[in-house]
Amino acid sequence: MTKSLSVATALSAAAAALLFLPAAPANAESPSCAKATELINIAIDSSGGTLDQATATALSERLTGLANFAQGAEKEAILAYARALVDDDVTELTTYTDELNRVCV
């Protein structure tokens, strides 16, 4: 009986804590990542899905400036994407996009 009462008390306390603790929606994406994603999506949408050189250069410059407000892995991923946009040796952005998505989730 005592053992059942202890378990019931613990369960009641846990349930009460869930009812009274403040809750907020989860938001794993930082402001820098959110802005980088927004800028990239706008550039892609406005250019019909393929970035021309002028659009890629402008996006690279904006992302480089934005990276100054990011930290750690987010900063590195944003900068890598920005550099890839203007690197003549990069023919596919998938690797950079995947890394940005991985870091910013």
C-alpha positions, 0 to 999 in steps of 0.5 A: 500500500505504501509503495502504491501511494508513493508511486501515485504521489510521484505521478501526481506531482509530475502531472501537476508540474506539466500543468503549471510549468510555462510552455513556449513553442520550440524554435531551434532555428536562430535568427541568422539561420532564418534570415539566411534561409529567407534570403536564399529562398527569395533569390531562388524564387525570384530567379526562376530556380536558377541563380544567374551570376548577378543574383548569386553575387548579390546573395553572396554579399548579403549572406556574408554580411549576415554571417557576421551576426551568426556564431560557430557552425551557423556562421561557417555554414552561411559563409561556406554557402556564400563563398560557394555561390561565387566560386567558379569551381563549384557547379552544384550547391547541394552539399552547401545547402545540405550543410546549411540545413543540417546546422540550422535545424 
